[in-house]
Amino acid sequence: MKKHILLTECRDQPGLIAKITDVCFKHQLNIIKNSEFVDPQTNTFFMRTVFDAPKGFNGEALLTSLSSFLPSDAEIRIADKRTKRIVVLATKEPHCLGDILIKHYNGVFDVEIAAVISNHKVLAPLVEKFDVPFHVVDHNEYSREQHEKIILDLIASYSPDYLVLAKYMRVLSSSFVENFPQRIINIHHSFLPAFVGANPYKQAFERGVKIIGATAHFVTNELDQGPIILQDVIHVDHSYQPEKLASAGQQLE
């Protein structure tokens, strides 16, 4: 049997879980995992249903059955449970990229790294050890528009599901971001929403904070303001100068 994912988003109302799972049963689907959540601020119901489907499974028929009782504003779709294809953008710092490459090599990350693109050649030896295509597009040789156009053309040749910014130290233009709505993930070196932009550890030191963190978030047109995916923190004390804060933060990143 092939695994699929049913994603449901709509206004909350009583009985949604029972009704949706009943329809899945009637379509001879075997539910493997079900996760649901209601946002109390917006009264929005979210559910992610992973299921096995028999041969000849008709996804359109399932969606039609669900649409018969879900609210008119409901968003429902079926996604294959498959390995996601990513392109990684990096600059000079190796720790995030190296961790991604190692975990991909060891099978910890269920992703396919299609390529790494950088505006410097520093990381080429690291990436080549993992037999992953590496491309350098030097930002000093082109205007911002030209630089992004070349990168966009490179990305298009790999058809990724997501872009991952692993310490990519350039701000992407709104026209670039618009090509990948909710598909660019940034690894940011601070506990957002505090200390956005450059030199976050210096900002944190100057404010005397006693925890530092790292944030993975989706990229939007507002710098470091996109929806947060995951965060982590560690405790620090007065002895941590900015350099030591940065070193400690790299482990979280």
Secondary structure, DSSP 8 states (H G I E B T S, - for coil): -EEEEEEEEEE--TTHHHHHHHHHHHTT-EEEEEEEEEETTTTEEEEEEEEEE-TT--HHHHHHHHHTTS-TT-EEEEEE---EEEEEEE-S--HHHHHHHHHHHTT-S-EEEEEEEESSSTTHHHHHTTT--EEE--GGGS-HHHHHHHHHHHHHHH--SEEEESS--S---HHHHTTSTT-EEEEESS-TTSS-SS-HHHHHHHHT-SEEEEEEEE--SSTT-S-EEEEEEEE--TT--HHHHHHHHHHH-
